[in-house]
Amino acid sequence: MTARGENGVRRRLNYRAGGDLELELSWFAVTDVGRRRENNQDSYVTAPPVFAIADGMGGHSAGEIASAAVVRRLAELGGKDLVSEQDIDETLGDAVDDIELDAGDTELGAGTTVTGVVLGTDPEPTWKVFNIGDSRVYQYFKGALSQITVDHSVVQHLIDTGAITEEEAEVHPHANVITRAVGFNEAPIPDYTSLALIPGQRLLICSDGLTKELTDVGIQHFLATEVTAEAAARSLVHHALENAGRDNVTVVVIDVHAVGDVVDTGSIGASGIDLADTIGSSCGEADRSRAAAAVTSAPVHTPNGTDGAGGAASESARESDEAARRSMSELDPIDEDFDDVEPMILPDAPTAPRPNRR
């Protein structure tokens, strides 16, 4: 596990260097090896304007090497006045070079997911969200939880095409198979999304060690009821571990207290949102009961039971994802319990050639 940056409480930052618009943010990161892993292959960076996590894969130390390389490179963007999509693309490309050098030849290769947010380059206050793989960014705002990123995974494709439900995806035998990653000597191609930066907003960046253990209802419950970013982050990780802790768990929670003259008190309860109504506004009575018991609600499998990415790069990514999904039928059925199976990227999927940036 590699961590870069530090946690912050009510830090005042300029949205633009030399500009008049000032932000007030709090953020807190927590990571844990979990109950079944021997080492923590997650890494994270909290170095404004960059907040991100990486979930490594490849077995033994390879995943840890890969996630560390990504976080070290992203940390170099910390303190910059502006971070563009091109900056992120080039930084992740450098990380691929580092992974190849540091990991050497490994049987499974070395790679990692990455997801996060940076302060955007738009004139209006904006987050730029980026992701590769199945780590996620969520927004919680005024009682509603929204998943901002879309997983690059086989099961996400099956959900999108209506082949399986979200509930079935959680116990699918190929739930650990992703279709994009950083590493494996291939060009990294992130997806980008712009998200308004507004007071009262709470963002969650997390590895799949969290989403394996808590449903969206459970995640919403803890984001809604914990007052500070630190309390929310610690509570999420604690309950993921209590539920099963099958994987490394890493979360970063960011609270937006003020944007210019528009101020939120920083207390969800004092912001005019009644906590009893917060859960009820988007959940029925049954869901409120599920939220109260969120730590036992995540299913466990039993054996029987874009802008700026560029047209060519985006098309290549789509072709890579589709080829990987078509190759799914070639995977051998999994007959054993895969509760804590290592994540993997689908082999033999054509990917974008890496440009010569030297």
N, C-alpha and C positions, 0 to 999 in steps of 0.2 A: 504494500500500500504506500502510495506517495501522496502527500498533501502539500499544496502550495497556497500561500496567502494566509489570511487570518479572518476570524469572525468579527463582525461589526455590529454595534448598537447605535442606532440613530446617527449614523454618519451623514454628514452633509457633503454632497458631491456636485460639481458642475456638470450639467448635461453636455455642455460644450466648453472646451477650454477658452477662457476669455469671454464667455457668454454670460448673460444675466440670469439664465434659468438654472435654479438650484434645486437639487433633489435631496430628500432625506430618506435614507434606507437603513434597514437592519437586515442582517443575514447570519445564518448559523449552519454549519456543516457537521454531520455526525456520520461515522462509518463503524461497522463492526464485522468481524470475520464470520459471524453466524455460529450455529450449533453443529454443523456437519463438515465444514471446510477446515483444512489444515492451515491454509494461508489466505490472506485477503488480497484478491486480485483487482479490487476496485481502487480507484484513485480520484482525487478531486482537486479543483482549483477555485479559490474565492479571492480574486485579485481584480477589483474593479478596473475597467468595465467588463471583466470576464468572470462568469460563474459557470462551472461545468463539472461533469463527472464522466469517468470512463470505466467500463466494466470489461476486464481483460478475459481472454480465452486462449486456449492452446495447451493446457495441462502443465503440471509442475510449476515452474517459475515463468513460463513463457507469457502467460496472460498478465502477470504482474509487471513484467518488463514492458509489454505493449502499452498498458494503461499509464504506466509511469512516463513513458516517452511522450505520449499525447499531452498529459498534464504539464510536464516540464515545458513543452513547446508553447502551449496555450498561456502559461504563466508569463511568458516573454511579452505577451500583449498587454499585460497588466500595467496600468499607468498611462497607456497611450491615449491621446486626445480623441482619436477616431479609430474604430476597428471595422473594416469593411468585410464583405463576403470574400473578396479576393484575399484579404489578409488571413482569414480563417482557412481558406482553401490552401494557401501556400504554407501556412503553419502546419496543417495536418499532413501535407506532402512531405515536409521536413521530418515530421514524426515517423512516417513510413520508412524513410531512410535510416532513422535512428533505430527503429525496431529491427530492421534487417541487420544492422551492424551489431546491436547489443544482444539479440536473441540467437544469432547464428543459425545453424541448421537444426531444426527440431522436427520430430516425426509428424506433429500435427500443425506445424506452423505457429505463428504468433500473431494475434490480432486483438482488437478491442472495439467495443462500441464507444460512442461519444455523444453526449447531448448537453446542451446548455443554452445560456442567453448572454448576449452582450448589449450594452447600450447602443441603440441604433444610430444610423447616419442620417435619418430623416429629420427635416426641420422640426416637426412636431415630436414631442416625447414618445419614444418607441423602443420596445425591446426587439432585438433580432434574435429569433429562436433558431437553433440549428440542431440537426441530429443525424446520426448514422447508427443503425442497429435498433435494438429494442429497449434501450433506456429511454426515459420519458421526461417531458415537461408538462406540468399541470398548472392551471390557474384556478384559484379560489377567489371569488368576488361576489359580495352581497348574497351569500347563501347558495351560490351555484359553483359546482366543480366542473371544469372543462379540461379534457386532455388536448393539449395543443399539438403535440407531435404525433406522427403516425409511424407505428413500428415497421421496420423492414424485416419481415418474417414470413414464413410459410403460412402460419395460422392467420396472420392478418389478411393475407391474400384470400384465404378460404372464407374468412368473415366477409370481406368486401364483395366476394362473388356470391354470397348467400349459401355456400356449401356447408358451413357449420355456424352455430350460434356462438356468441361470446362465452356463454357458459361451457359449451363443448370445447372451445379453444383452450380453456384453462386446464383441461385434463387430456389434451390431445397428445399423442405419442411423439409428435415432432414440434412440441411447443418451444423447444430449445434451439430450433434451427432458424438462423437469421440469414438474410439474403444480401446484406451489405455490412462491411466492417472496415476499420482502419488497420491496414497491415497487409500481410500476405503479398507484399511487393506489388500492390495494385494501387491505382490512383483513387484516393478517397473522394467520394461525391456526396456531400451533405445535402439534405433538404433544408430550405430556409422558409421561415414564416415571420411576418411582421405582426407585432402585438402591441396595442396601445399601452403606454406606461401611465398608470392612473393611481391617485391616492386611494388607500384602502385595499389595494390589490395584494394578494399573497401568492407567490409562485413556489412551486415544488419541483425540484430536479431530483430524479431518483433512478437507481439501478433496478433491475427486475427482481432483485432480492426483496424489495419492498412489495412490489405488485404480485409476487407469487404468494404472499402471505395475507395481504389485506385487499379486500374488494374496493371498488371506487366509493361505495357507501362508507366503508370503514375509514378510508383516506379522508373523505369529506368530513366525517365526524371529528377527527382529531385536528384537522386544519381549522374547523369552525369553532372548536371549544377551547383550544389553547391560545392564550393571550399573546405570547411573544413568539418570535421566530425560533428562539432556542427551545422553548417548551414544546413547540409543535414538532421540531426535528427530533428531539429526544423521545417524545411520546410515540412517534411513528416507528422509530427504530426499536424501541422497547417492545411494542406490541407485535411487531414483525418477529422478533426473537421469541416472544412468549408463544406465538402461534405455532411455529415450527423452526424458524431460522435455518431453512434448508440451504441458503446461499449467503454470500456476502451481502450486506445491506448498507447502502450509502444514500444519504439524502442531504440536499441543500434547500433550506427554506429562506425566502426573501420577502420581506415586508416593505411596502412602499408607504411611507408616512406622509410625505408631502411632495408635490410637484409645483414649483414656483410658489404662488400665493395660495394655491389650493391645498388645504391641509386636512389630513385625517388624524385623529387623536392617537392612533397606534393601538388602541384597544378596541377589539371587535365589539365588545359589549357596549362601549361608549359611543360607537359609531352610528348608533341608531338601529342596529340589527339585533333583534331579540334572539338569543341563542336557542330558545325553544322553537322559534319560528324558523331559524336558520336551517335546521335539519328538515323541518316540516315543509319548507317552501319548495323543496325539490324531491321530497320523499313522502311516501304514504306511511300509514301507521305501521305496516309490516316492515318497511325499510327502517323506521326509527328503531324498532326492536333489533333489527339486524345490526344497525350501527352501534347499539349499546353492547352487542356481543360480537363486535367486529373481529376480535382476536381469534375467534373460532369459526369464522364464516368462510375463510378461504378454502376452496376445495383441495383435497389431497388425493392423488391418483392411487388406485389399487390395481393390481394386475388384471383383474376381471372387470372390473368395473368399466413560385421560386424566382424568386427573382434572383438574378445575378449569377446563377449557376452556369448559364450558357446553354444554348440549344443542344449542341452536340453532346455535352456532358450529361444533360438531363436525359436525352434519348438513349445514351449508352447505359445510364443507370437503369432506365426502364427495361432495356433489353436484358441486362444482367439479372434484374429481379425476376423477369418473366421466365428466363431460361432456368433459373434456379428453381422456380416453382414447378416448371414442367418436369424437372429432374426428380421431383419429390417421389414419384412412383418408383424410382429406382432404389430408394432407401429400403433397407430390410425392415420388416416389422419389428417393433420393440416389444418383447414379451416379458420384460422384467420391469420392476418398479423404477420409474425415472424421476422420483421426487427430487433428487439432488444431482441429476445428470449435468455434466459440464455443457455450457453453451457451445455451439459450433456454427460455422458458416458452411453453407452447402457447397460441396466440392464440385469442381469442373464447370462452374458457372462462368461464362465469358464476362470479362470486366473491361473497363476502359483502360487503354494503354496509358502508362505513366508518361507524362511529358518530360522531356529533358530540360530541367530548369537550371542546369549548371552552365 
